[in-house]
């Protein structure tokens, strides 16, 4: 680990850390924490990491507690700096992994990490972090006219095998923010009640609601054996949480 520390401090690219991403990370606000975070992630994975997977590795290391508290703080600063210095790239490779870290435990984060998290969210709330191509893909995926509120909600979703089910579930009749949250709540309920829906899709639908400002509690109800975080909130907002809803 000391060798990796030395290399990072001396601005020497570390094996497995892409040069472009490394250059961004090297400018992190707190170099010491950055060194710890990246070094511990590199050692934990023992593999070359491409630009997309470095951020994923950091998120995995953070969530699986294989990095120290100091390393966690460094990872948060890395995310913070990347999103501010290269937001378009972060939107592609880092956003969902950042959410994996902060969404479940924002209230329990130490103050320095909470502050870094807040700065990142402030940047993410700006509407210039997505390229025209990304915006068009969002519109195409969900068959929606683009506007700021829709992008605010839809931009946090990444769907693969669940795309068609999610697209059918996510119907919007009211274009206001309240209407979007209601649609998101119903979509989340429908997705969670479908045994074919992947855990990832459930997680991202939950993050969608969390990002939209809906309070998400610990799992308290089950639909067809699937636990739904904050299910009572979904029922309150969507007005439709019948377990027999199908997609």
KAGI-V580102 format. One record per pair of residues at least 12 apart in sequence whose C-alpha atoms are under 10 Angstrom apart, sorted by the first residue. I is the first residue (numbers start at 1). J is the second residue. D is the distance in whole Angstrom. If there is no record, write none. Layout:
((I,J,D) (I,J,D))
This chain:
((1,35,10) (1,36,9) (1,39,6) (1,40,8) (1,42,9) (1,43,7) (2,36,10) (2,39,9) (3,39,9) (4,35,8) (4,36,9) (4,38,9) (4,39,6) (4,40,9) (4,42,9) (4,43,9) (5,32,9) (5,34,10) (5,35,6) (5,36,7) (5,38,9) (5,39,7) (5,40,10) (6,35,9) (7,35,9) (7,39,10) (8,22,9) (8,25,10) (8,26,8) (8,31,9) (8,32,10) (8,34,9) (8,35,6) (8,36,10) (8,38,9) (8,39,8) (9,26,8) (9,31,8) (9,32,9) (9,34,10) (9,35,7) (10,26,10) (11,23,8) (11,26,7) (12,26,10) (13,26,10) (14,38,9) (14,39,9) (14,42,9) (14,48,10) (15,42,8) (15,46,10) (15,47,8) (15,48,7) (15,49,8) (16,42,7) (16,45,10) (16,46,8) (16,47,6) (16,48,4) (16,49,5) (16,50,7) (16,51,9) (16,53,10) (16,54,8) (17,38,9) (17,39,10) (17,42,8) (17,47,10) (17,48,7) (17,49,6) (17,50,7) (17,51,8) (17,53,10) (17,54,7) (18,48,9) (18,49,7) (18,50,6) (18,51,6) (18,52,10) (18,53,10) (18,54,8) (19,50,10) (19,51,9) (20,51,8) (21,50,9) (21,51,7) (21,52,10) (21,54,9) (21,55,9) (21,78,10) (21,82,8) (21,86,9) (21,89,9) (21,90,10) (22,38,9) (22,51,9) (22,54,10) (22,78,10) (22,82,10) (23,82,10) (24,78,8) (24,79,10) (24,81,7) (24,82,6) (24,83,10) (24,84,10) (24,85,7) (24,86,8) (25,38,9) (25,74,10) (25,75,9) (25,77,9) (25,78,6) (25,79,8) (25,80,9) (25,81,7) (25,82,7) (25,85,9) (26,78,9) (26,81,9) (26,82,10) (27,77,10) (27,78,9) (27,81,7) (27,82,9) (27,85,9) (28,74,8) (28,75,10) (28,76,10) (28,77,6) (28,78,6) (28,79,9) (28,80,8) (28,81,6) (28,82,8) (29,74,9) (29,77,7) (29,78,8) (29,80,9) (29,81,8) (30,73,9) (30,74,7) (30,77,7) (30,78,9) (31,74,8) (31,77,9) (31,78,10) (32,70,9) (32,71,9) (32,73,10) (32,74,8) (33,69,9) (33,70,6) (33,71,6) (33,72,8) (33,73,6) (33,74,4) (33,75,8) (33,76,9) (33,77,8) (33,78,9) (34,70,9) (34,71,7) (34,72,9) (34,73,8) (34,74,4) (34,75,6) (34,76,9) (34,77,7) (34,78,7) (35,70,10) (35,71,8) (35,74,7) (35,75,9) (35,78,10) (36,67,8) (36,68,8) (36,69,10) (36,70,7) (36,71,5) (36,72,8) (36,73,9) (36,74,7) (36,75,9) (37,58,8) (37,61,9) (37,62,9) (37,67,7) (37,68,8) (37,69,9) (37,70,7) (37,71,4) (37,72,6) (37,73,7) (37,74,5) (37,75,5) (37,76,9) (37,77,9) (37,78,8) (38,54,9) (38,55,10) (38,57,9) (38,58,7) (38,61,10) (38,67,9) (38,71,8) (38,72,10) (38,74,8) (38,75,7) (38,78,9) (39,67,9) (39,71,8) (40,58,9) (40,61,8) (40,66,8) (40,67,6) (40,68,8) (40,71,7) (40,72,10) (41,54,8) (41,55,10) (41,57,7) (41,58,6) (41,59,9) (41,60,9) (41,61,6) (41,62,9) (41,66,8) (41,67,7) (41,71,9) (41,75,9) (42,54,9) (42,57,8) (42,58,9) (42,61,10) (43,66,10) (43,67,10) (44,57,9) (44,58,10) (44,60,10) (44,61,7) (44,66,7) (44,67,8) (45,57,7) (45,58,10) (45,60,10) (45,61,9) (51,89,9) (51,90,10) (51,93,7) (51,94,9) (52,89,9) (52,90,9) (52,92,8) (52,93,5) (52,94,7) (52,97,10) (53,93,8) (53,94,9) (53,97,10) (54,93,9) (54,94,9) (55,75,9) (55,78,9) (55,79,8) (55,90,9) (55,93,7) (55,94,6) (55,95,9) (55,96,10) (55,97,7) (55,98,8) (56,93,8) (56,94,7) (56,95,10) (56,96,9) (56,97,6) (56,98,9) (56,100,10) (57,97,9) (58,71,10) (58,72,9) (58,74,10) (58,75,7) (58,76,9) (58,78,10) (58,79,9) (58,94,10) (58,97,8) (58,98,9) (58,101,10) (59,72,9) (59,75,8) (59,76,10) (59,79,10) (59,94,9) (59,96,9) (59,97,6) (59,98,7) (59,99,9) (59,100,7) (59,101,6) (59,102,10) (60,97,8) (60,100,9) (60,101,9) (61,75,10) (61,101,10) (62,75,8) (62,76,10) (62,100,9) (62,101,7) (63,100,8) (63,101,6) (63,102,10) (69,110,9) (69,113,10) (72,101,10) (72,113,8) (73,109,10) (73,110,9) (73,111,10) (73,112,7) (73,113,6) (73,114,9) (73,116,8) (74,113,9) (74,116,10) (75,98,10) (75,101,10) (75,113,9) (75,116,10) (76,98,8) (76,101,9) (76,102,9) (76,112,9) (76,113,6) (76,114,9) (76,115,9) (76,116,6) (76,117,7) (76,120,9) (77,112,9) (77,113,8) (77,115,10) (77,116,6) (77,117,8) (77,119,10) (77,120,9) (78,116,9) (79,94,8) (79,95,9) (79,97,10) (79,98,7) (79,116,8) (79,117,9) (79,119,10) (79,120,7) (80,98,9) (80,113,10) (80,115,10) (80,116,6) (80,117,7) (80,118,9) (80,119,7) (80,120,5) (80,121,9) (80,123,9) (81,116,9) (81,119,9) (81,120,8) (82,94,9) (82,120,9) (83,95,9) (83,119,10) (83,120,7) (83,121,9) (83,123,7) (83,124,8) (83,129,9) (84,119,9) (84,120,8) (84,122,10) (84,123,7) (84,124,9) (84,129,9) (86,129,9) (87,120,10) (87,123,8) (87,124,8) (87,128,8) (87,129,5) (87,130,8) (87,131,10) (88,128,8) (88,129,5) (88,130,6) (88,131,7) (88,134,10) (89,129,9) (89,130,9) (89,131,10) (90,124,10) (90,129,8) (90,130,10) (91,124,9) (91,129,7) (91,130,7) (91,131,9) (91,134,9) (91,155,9) (91,156,9) (92,129,10) (92,130,9) (92,131,10) (92,134,9) (95,120,10) (95,124,9) (95,155,9) (95,156,8) (95,157,10) (95,158,10) (96,155,10) (96,156,7) (96,157,8) (96,158,8) (96,204,8) (96,207,9) (98,117,9) (98,120,9) (98,121,10) (99,117,10) (99,121,10) (99,156,9) (99,204,9) (99,207,7) (99,208,10) (99,211,9) (100,203,9) (100,204,9) (100,207,9) (101,117,10) (102,114,9) (102,117,7) (102,118,10) (102,207,10) (103,203,10) (103,204,10) (103,206,9) (103,207,7) (103,208,10) (103,210,7) (103,211,8) (103,216,9) (104,203,10) (104,206,10) (104,207,9) (104,210,9) (104,216,9) (104,217,9) (104,218,9) (106,118,10) (121,211,9) (124,152,9) (124,155,10) (125,148,10) (125,151,10) (125,152,7) (125,211,10) (126,148,10) (126,152,9) (127,147,10) (127,148,7) (127,149,10) (127,151,8) (127,152,8) (130,151,9) (130,155,9) (134,155,9) (135,147,10) (135,151,8) (135,154,10) (135,155,8) (137,155,10) (138,150,9) (138,151,8) (138,154,7) (138,155,7) (138,157,9) (138,158,10) (139,151,9) (139,154,9) (141,154,10) (141,159,9) (141,163,8) (141,164,9) (141,166,10) (141,167,7) (142,154,8) (142,163,9) (142,164,9) (142,166,8) (142,167,5) (142,168,8) (142,169,10) (142,170,8) (142,171,9) (142,172,10) (143,167,8) (143,168,10) (143,170,10) (143,171,9) (144,167,10) (144,171,9) (144,172,8) (145,175,10) (147,175,9) (148,177,10) (149,175,8) (149,176,7) (149,177,6) (149,178,10) (149,180,8) (149,181,10) (149,212,10) (150,172,10) (150,175,8) (150,176,9) (150,177,8) (150,180,7) (150,181,10) (152,177,9) (152,180,10) (152,208,9) (152,211,8) (152,212,8) (153,177,9) (153,180,8) (153,181,8) (153,184,8) (153,205,10) (153,207,10) (153,208,6) (153,209,8) (153,210,10) (153,211,7) (153,212,6) (154,170,10) (154,180,9) (154,184,9) (154,205,10) (154,208,7) (154,212,10) (155,208,9) (156,204,7) (156,205,9) (156,207,8) (156,208,6) (156,209,10) (156,211,8) (156,212,10) (157,201,8) (157,203,10) (157,204,6) (157,205,7) (157,206,10) (157,207,8) (157,208,7) (158,200,9) (158,201,8) (158,204,7) (158,205,9) (159,198,10) (159,200,8) (159,201,7) (159,204,8) (159,205,10) (160,198,9) (160,200,10) (160,201,8) (161,196,9) (161,197,8) (161,198,8) (161,201,9) (162,191,9) (162,196,8) (162,197,6) (162,198,7) (162,200,9) (162,201,7) (162,202,10) (163,197,10) (163,201,9) (164,247,9) (165,187,9) (165,190,9) (165,191,7) (165,194,9) (165,196,9) (165,197,8) (165,246,10) (165,247,6) (166,184,10) (166,187,7) (166,188,9) (166,190,9) (166,191,7) (166,197,9) (166,201,9) (166,205,9) (166,247,8) (167,187,9) (167,247,10) (168,187,8) (168,190,10) (168,247,7) (169,183,8) (169,184,9) (169,185,10) (169,186,7) (169,187,5) (169,188,8) (169,189,9) (169,190,7) (169,191,7) (169,246,9) (169,247,7) (170,182,10) (170,183,6) (170,184,6) (170,185,9) (170,186,7) (170,187,5) (170,188,8) (170,190,9) (170,191,10) (171,183,6) (171,184,8) (171,186,9) (171,187,8) (172,184,9) (177,212,8) (178,212,9) (178,237,9) (179,237,10) (179,238,9) (180,209,10) (180,212,9) (181,208,9) (181,209,7) (181,210,10) (181,211,10) (181,212,7) (181,213,9) (181,214,8) (181,234,10) (181,237,8) (181,238,8) (182,209,9) (182,234,8) (182,235,10) (182,236,9) (182,237,6) (182,238,5) (182,239,8) (182,240,10) (183,209,10) (183,237,9) (183,238,7) (184,205,7) (184,206,9) (184,208,7) (184,209,7) (184,212,9) (184,234,9) (184,237,10) (184,238,8) (185,205,8) (185,206,9) (185,208,9) (185,209,7) (185,214,9) (185,231,9) (185,233,8) (185,234,5) (185,235,8) (185,236,9) (185,237,7) (185,238,5) (185,239,9) (185,240,9) (185,241,9) (186,234,7) (186,235,8) (186,237,8) (186,238,5) (186,239,8) (186,240,7) (186,241,7) (186,242,10) (186,245,10) (187,202,10) (187,205,8) (187,206,10) (187,234,10) (187,238,9) (187,240,10) (187,241,10) (187,247,10) (188,201,9) (188,202,7) (188,203,9) (188,204,9) (188,205,5) (188,206,7) (188,207,10) (188,208,9) (188,209,8) (188,228,8) (188,229,10) (188,231,10) (188,234,8) (188,238,10) (188,241,10) (189,202,9) (189,205,9) (189,206,10) (189,223,8) (189,228,8) (189,229,10) (189,231,8) (189,234,7) (189,235,8) (189,238,9) (189,240,8) (189,241,6) (189,242,8) (189,243,8) (189,245,9) (190,202,10) (190,223,9) (190,240,9) (190,241,8) (190,242,9) (190,243,8) (190,244,9) (190,245,6) (190,246,7) (190,247,7) (191,205,8) (191,223,10) (191,226,10) (191,228,10) (191,245,10) (191,246,9) (191,247,8) (192,205,9) (192,206,10) (192,222,9) (192,223,7) (192,224,8) (192,225,9) (192,226,6) (192,227,8) (192,228,7) (192,229,10) (192,243,9) (193,222,8) (193,223,5) (193,224,6) (193,225,8) (193,226,7) (193,227,9) (193,228,9) (193,241,9) (193,242,9) (193,243,6) (193,244,8) (193,245,7) (193,246,8) (193,247,9) (194,223,8) (194,224,8) (194,225,10) (194,226,8) (194,243,9) (194,244,9) (194,245,9) (194,246,7) (194,247,8) (195,223,9) (195,224,7) (195,225,8) (195,226,8) (197,226,10) (199,226,9) (202,226,9) (202,227,10) (202,228,8) (202,229,9) (203,228,9) (203,229,9) (206,228,8) (206,229,7) (206,230,9) (209,230,10) (209,234,9) (214,230,9) (214,233,8) (214,234,9) (214,237,9) (215,229,10) (215,230,7) (215,233,8) (215,234,10) (216,228,10) (216,229,6) (216,230,5) (216,231,8) (216,232,10) (216,233,8) (216,234,9) (217,229,6) (217,230,5) (217,231,8) (217,232,9) (217,233,9) (218,230,6) (218,231,9) (219,231,7) (219,232,10) (220,232,8) (222,243,9) (223,241,9) (223,242,9) (223,243,6) (223,244,9) (224,243,7) (224,244,9))
